[in-house]
């Protein structure tokens, strides 16, 4: 299974993917381009059914991220292809025809470093499960230490 390095740019890319999904974008894919480019860490590409939808999704991403003090550095394009630059994450919102024509996925490595929204969700879910298991293990270990210390204290008191 692929691994995602958890950091602020990963969190931003995943949040953008979720925002796009909530507005019915399709074929939502995140590319890890950290080793391929110095312009960004991630690129998110989504497909929309029409130009009205592309503008609406771009506006929705901007408005949602503005609420948490994340500002778009640059917005370019209208209609069939809109690009949002969030420094560490570049967002491409395409109509299906334009996405097929330019096929940026080939340029950025397709499957080697691409994550669908479903893959991202599975990876994050698995990481969360492992984190919870580790926390539970730590709690059990601490409880055992506390019990042992309590027994030792009790034994010492009884010996006096």
SULCOR-V577326 format. One line per field, one symbol per residue. phi: phi as a letter, one per 40 degrees, with the letter a starting at -180 (. if undefined). psi: psi as a letter, one per 30 degrees, with the letter a starting at -180 (. if undefined). Layout:
phi: ???
psi: ???
//
This chain:
phi: .cbbccacccdcccccdcccccbgcbfcbbbcbdcbaccacbbbbbbbcacccccccccccdcccdcbgbbccabbgagcabbbbbgcbbbbbbcdccccccfcdccbhfccbbbcdccccccccccccccccccccccccccccccccccccccccccc
psi: klkkjkaeeeeeeeeeeeeeefggllhjkkkjgefflfflelkkklklfleeeeeeeeeeeeeeeefghjkkekklllcfjkkkjhdfkkkkjlleeeeeefifeeeggcfegkkleeeeeeeeeeeeeeeeeeeeeeeeeeeeeeeeeeeeeeeeeef.
//
